[in-house]
Amino acid sequence: MSLADELLADLEEAVGDDDEEFVQSALEAMDTSSSATDHNRPKPNQYQQCLSVTEIAKLNSSEDLKTLLQHIKSYSGVKKEYIVGPVEQDPEYKLIVSANNTILKIENEIFTIHKFVQDHYTKRFPELESLVQMPLDYMRTVQILGNDVSKATKSEELVSVLNPATIMVVSVSAATTQGKEISESSLAAVMEACDMAVSLDQSKSTILNYVESRMSLIAPNLSAIVGSSIAAKLMGISGGLTGLSKMPACNVQVLGAQKLSSSGFSSIAVNPHCGLVYQCDLVQNAIPDLKRKAAKFVAAKASLAARVDSNHSSPNGAIGMKFRDEILQKLQKLNEPPPVKATKALPMPVDVPRKKRGGRRLRKMKARLGETDLRKQANRMNFGEVGDEIDQTDLGFDLGNIGKSSNTGTIRISQIDKKTQVKLSKSLQRKLAKDQASGGRTTIRQQISGTASSVAFTPLEGLEIKNPEAADASGSGGDDKYFGATSGFTSVKRIV
């Protein structure tokens, strides 16, 4: 249920004669508000029933516009350097404010005339309104074409109105259009409307030129940033200096942006969301990659400068020049190449002398774990001699100078260093002595082969197991106590 239905349902619940009058007044108020809303809402072909444009557009023939143009003409010959007293009380300032308001009225009037021309000319060339979207360009094109749309292919006047790409698209569309010729009366009404729009545009240019000439007096700080021409246009679109000062910077950036139609062509060169600020010298002098960022800078500072001019804080434009210098500094900073990364030398290493352990234990450990003489000989090489490799599996590994000092070709057994010799415990010494006494042979104490055995070959018995302990026990069994390898000192009791 809509809001209107809910209101009617609430009103129907009330009973009595006094309430009926209230219901009737409420319904009339609802009808009035709905009609006002429908009137403000644009409707298609809403001006098609109007026979003349003077029924809907009356600003061109109004006395207010004529009086304003006369005042502008009289004030154009006199130039003021400063305003005495409050600026709002100066008659020329009031004229400039009235001129800005009139510019807005002219813009709305041209839009209304554009709708009137569209509603009447769409029967002849319906595709033109989608190809040419700017109101004045559309009406100037209609003035040139008229009922004969074939002029689009051979008319030289269109070059001053449209760009070549749009002219080509309009020519192709004119050759294939399904529109029909309109009557002479409708064509005359369309031409009258186009002439009125062109006349209003000329009046607008006259007013803008006057406002531009007075910008240094009205908005010196804004003019110092964007220039007098663009400052006048910004004030004209926004409805004066007060309206411009109330706008945020993001809206100031797109003021005056035109809706462009690519018409099937590439849109790479089209700059969207670029208003009048994009046309100032600060933006145009920037490199292409920084133009959009420069427009943001200018819009931000222009918004601040408009607020300064609205409060008359800096009549000599010093704040505007300061803002302009800040913008130039930012753009110059963005144009600078990145700083070269300096190569730093490595810091000096902190080489603190470490504590070294010394003493008898360390010397013994170094002597025990040090490099042996045999390893030293293996690591040495003679110049100009090819070393003998150990075997075919370890190519490149040889014995070095082992056994080559005496030129005998045999490995010379080095003397055993007592410092590096492995120490044997007494229990291990007893075990080795016992094995040695029982016929076993070892390479630890004796330099013999490890193939010694207790099995003997005899001529009578053949293989015979020999008991070395029995032979030793019979011969020298009693001497082991006193003359054995493991014998020690014994104390003998002396008989007195």
Helices and strands as residue ranges (DSSP letters): H 3-13, H 17-40, G 53-55, H 63-76, G 87-89, H 91-121, H 128-131, H 135-145, G 149-153, G 157-160, H 164-175, H 184-213, H 215-218, H 220-226, H 228-238, H 241-245, H 249-253, G 276-279, H 281-284, G 288-290, H 291-311, H 318-335, H 360-369, H 373-379, H 426-437, E 455-458, E 462-465, H 468-476, H 480-483
